Amino acid sequence: MQFKLLSIETFPEVTMSDFPMTLQNTQSWLTEMDMLLDGYQDFVLVYNATDLCQTEQQNKEEMKACCQLVTQWVHEKRALLKQKCRGIILPIQEGTNDLTIIEVYREEIESYYKIPTEVLYHPQDLPLLAHALIHDCWDAHSMHLHKVPAL
């Protein structure tokens, strides 16, 4: 099976594509995450922070089933995920106005996955931030990077 919802083109940066939250897509995403955990090591997940702030009307029963599926998966795979996924990055998209909401999402994601999560304010710093998370090395030569204090 090839990756469809995750992009490994710029590995160790693994980008999560946007997908509607359906049971089928959630199952596909978890299958791809299993493939990633089984075959790769030391990577960061890059979310699309803008889409985190958008709320769409979705089937509540299907959303509940998706959340239950993800929660069960995270519970079973948390130790392996923490070992191999060195961080989660939320890039700020151009034109994003509500940075407070993105910071709240950052805290929620970090708390849920128990993995360091950072907001990327400057797209050109993505490789530096990925390197800093993977190696826990924060002496990168960019005035834009700093480690968010642990919760």
C-alpha positions in Angstrom: 0.0 0.0 0.0 1.3 3.5 -0.8 0.9 6.5 1.3 -2.1 8.7 0.3 -2.9 10.7 3.4 0.7 11.1 4.6 3.4 12.4 2.4 7.0 11.2 3.0 8.5 13.1 0.1 10.5 15.3 2.4 11.2 12.7 5.1 11.9 13.0 8.0 9.1 15.6 7.6 5.9 13.6 7.2 3.1 15.9 6.1 -0.5 15.0 6.8 -2.7 15.9 3.9 -6.1 17.4 4.5 -8.9 14.9 4.5 -12.5 14.9 5.5 -13.0 13.1 8.8 -14.8 10.0 7.7 -14.5 6.5 9.1 -12.9 5.3 5.9 -10.3 8.1 5.9 -9.6 7.6 9.6 -9.0 3.9 9.0 -6.7 4.7 6.1 -4.8 7.3 8.1 -4.3 4.8 10.9 -3.1 2.1 8.5 -0.6 4.6 7.1 0.5 5.6 10.6 1.1 1.9 11.3 3.2 1.6 8.1 5.2 4.7 9.2 5.8 3.3 12.7 6.8 -0.1 11.3 9.1 1.1 8.6 10.5 4.4 9.6 12.2 6.1 12.5 12.9 9.6 13.8 10.3 11.7 12.0 8.1 14.7 12.6 4.5 15.1 11.7 3.6 18.3 9.9 -0.1 19.3 10.3 -2.0 21.9 8.4 -2.7 24.4 11.2 -5.1 26.5 9.2 -7.5 23.5 8.7 -7.4 22.8 12.4 -9.2 26.1 12.9 -12.0 25.5 10.4 -15.1 23.8 11.6 -17.2 21.9 9.2 -20.6 20.3 9.7 -19.9 16.6 9.8 -22.0 13.6 10.8 -21.7 13.6 14.6 -22.1 9.8 14.9 -19.3 9.3 12.3 -17.1 11.9 14.1 -17.6 10.0 17.4 -16.7 6.7 15.8 -13.6 8.3 14.3 -12.5 9.8 17.6 -13.0 6.5 19.4 -11.0 4.7 16.7 -8.1 7.2 17.0 -8.2 7.2 20.8 -8.0 3.4 20.9 -5.1 3.5 18.4 -3.2 6.1 20.3 -3.7 4.2 23.6 -2.2 1.0 21.9 0.6 2.8 20.0 1.5 5.7 22.3 4.9 4.3 23.4 6.0 3.4 19.8 4.7 6.7 18.5 6.6 8.7 21.2 9.8 6.7 20.4 9.7 7.3 16.6 7.8 10.5 16.2 10.0 13.2 17.6 7.6 16.1 17.3 4.5 17.6 15.7 4.7 20.8 13.7 1.8 23.2 13.1 2.7 25.6 10.3 1.1 29.0 10.3 -0.5 29.6 6.9 -0.3 33.0 5.3 -3.3 35.1 6.3 -4.0 33.2 9.5 -5.3 35.8 12.0 -6.1 33.9 15.1 -2.8 32.7 16.5 -4.3 32.2 19.9 -6.6 29.4 18.6 -3.6 27.7 17.0 -1.6 27.9 20.2 -4.6 26.3 22.1 -4.6 23.5 19.4 -0.9 23.1 19.9 -1.3 22.6 23.6 -4.2 20.1 23.1 -2.3 18.1 20.5 0.8 18.0 22.7 -1.3 16.9 25.7 -3.2 14.2 23.7 -0.2 12.6 21.9 2.4 13.4 24.7 4.8 14.5 21.9 6.5 17.9 21.7 4.4 20.1 19.4 5.6 23.4 18.0 4.0 26.2 15.9 6.0 27.1 12.8 5.7 30.8 12.2 8.2 31.0 9.3 7.9 28.3 6.5 11.6 28.6 5.6 12.5 27.3 9.1 10.7 24.0 8.6 13.9 22.0 8.1 15.5 23.7 11.1 12.5 23.0 13.3 12.3 19.4 12.2 16.0 19.0 12.9 15.6 20.6 16.3 12.8 18.3 17.3 14.4 15.1 16.0 17.7 15.8 17.7 16.4 17.9 20.6 19.0 20.4 19.5 17.8 24.0 19.8 20.9 25.9 18.8 19.7 26.4 15.2 20.8 29.5 13.5 17.5 31.2 13.2 16.1 34.1 15.2 12.6 32.6 14.8 13.1 29.3 16.5 12.7 28.7 20.2 11.5 25.7 22.2 8.1 26.0 23.8 8.4 25.1 27.5 7.1 21.7 28.4 3.6 21.5 29.8 
